[in-house]
Amino acid sequence: MILDKLEDIMDLDDSEREEFRDNYFQYEDEIMELVKLYQKNQEMSEKKIRLHSQLARFNFDIYETWMELHKNAITLSSYRAEINLRSIDIEKSLMKKLDEIIEKYVLIEKFA
């Protein structure tokens, strides 16, 4: 069983396969060390894949959160425009905070 698995990993041709089987016990310790290293490599590869998946999920969550903030800032920008069009008096600190939020999260205004 383990010999077949090792032969598959090492991609041996028929003559190498025969030599490997004939001399297996001579190199058993080294082979077992290689098997352990191979298994560790497989574990680390799986862990890397899981971490990449988590990173992709986090990036998507950040993107969704940013887009929600952007959408809300656009809504606030429309409220600010309505306030200005209707000449509604509003407290200066509230208007300043509104302007800060819009400036920070509405991308279009940054490039205009």
C-alpha positions in Angstrom: 0.0 0.0 0.0 2.6 2.5 1.1 4.9 1.5 -1.7 2.3 2.1 -4.3 1.6 5.5 -2.9 5.3 6.4 -2.8 5.8 5.2 -6.4 2.9 7.4 -7.5 4.4 10.4 -5.7 7.8 9.8 -7.1 6.5 9.1 -10.6 8.8 6.1 -11.2 9.1 4.2 -14.5 9.1 0.3 -14.4 12.8 -0.2 -13.9 13.0 2.4 -11.1 9.9 0.9 -9.6 11.5 -2.5 -9.5 14.8 -1.1 -8.0 12.8 0.8 -5.5 10.9 -2.3 -4.3 14.1 -4.4 -4.2 15.9 -1.8 -2.0 13.1 -0.5 0.0 14.3 -1.8 3.4 17.8 -0.4 2.8 16.3 3.1 2.6 13.3 2.7 4.8 14.2 5.4 7.4 14.9 8.0 4.7 11.8 7.0 2.8 9.6 7.4 6.0 11.2 10.8 6.6 10.3 11.8 3.1 6.7 10.5 3.6 6.4 12.6 6.8 7.7 15.6 4.9 5.3 15.0 2.1 2.4 14.7 4.5 3.5 17.9 6.2 3.6 19.6 2.9 0.1 18.4 2.1 -1.2 19.7 5.4 0.5 23.1 4.9 -0.9 23.3 1.4 -4.4 22.6 2.7 -3.9 25.3 5.4 -2.7 27.8 2.8 -5.9 27.1 0.8 -8.1 27.6 3.8 -6.2 30.9 4.7 -6.7 32.1 1.1 -10.4 31.3 1.3 -10.7 33.2 4.6 -8.8 36.2 3.1 -11.1 36.2 0.1 -14.1 36.2 2.4 -12.7 39.0 4.5 -11.9 41.1 1.4 -15.4 40.5 0.1 -16.9 41.5 3.5 -14.8 44.7 3.5 -15.9 45.4 -0.1 -19.6 44.9 0.9 -19.2 47.2 3.9 -17.4 49.8 1.9 -20.1 49.8 -0.8 -22.8 50.1 1.9 -21.0 53.1 3.4 -20.7 54.5 -0.1 -24.4 54.0 -0.8 -25.3 55.7 2.5 -22.9 58.6 1.8 -24.7 59.1 -1.6 -28.0 59.2 0.2 -26.6 61.8 2.7 -25.3 63.8 -0.3 -28.8 63.9 -1.8 -30.2 65.0 1.6 -27.5 67.7 1.7 -28.5 68.8 -1.8 -32.2 69.0 -0.8 -31.2 71.0 2.3 -29.3 73.5 0.1 -32.0 73.7 -2.5 -34.8 74.3 0.0 -32.5 76.7 2.0 -33.2 74.8 5.2 -31.3 76.1 8.2 -29.4 73.4 9.9 -26.9 73.4 12.8 -23.4 74.1 11.5 -21.8 71.2 13.4 -24.3 68.8 11.9 -23.7 70.2 8.4 -19.9 70.0 9.0 -20.2 66.3 10.1 -22.4 65.5 7.1 -19.8 67.1 4.7 -17.0 65.1 6.4 -18.8 61.8 5.9 -19.8 62.6 2.3 -16.2 63.7 1.5 -14.8 60.5 3.1 -17.1 57.9 1.5 -18.4 59.3 -1.8 -15.8 58.4 -4.3 -17.3 60.4 -7.1 -16.7 63.7 -5.3 -13.0 62.9 -4.8 -12.4 62.6 -8.5 -14.6 65.6 -9.6 
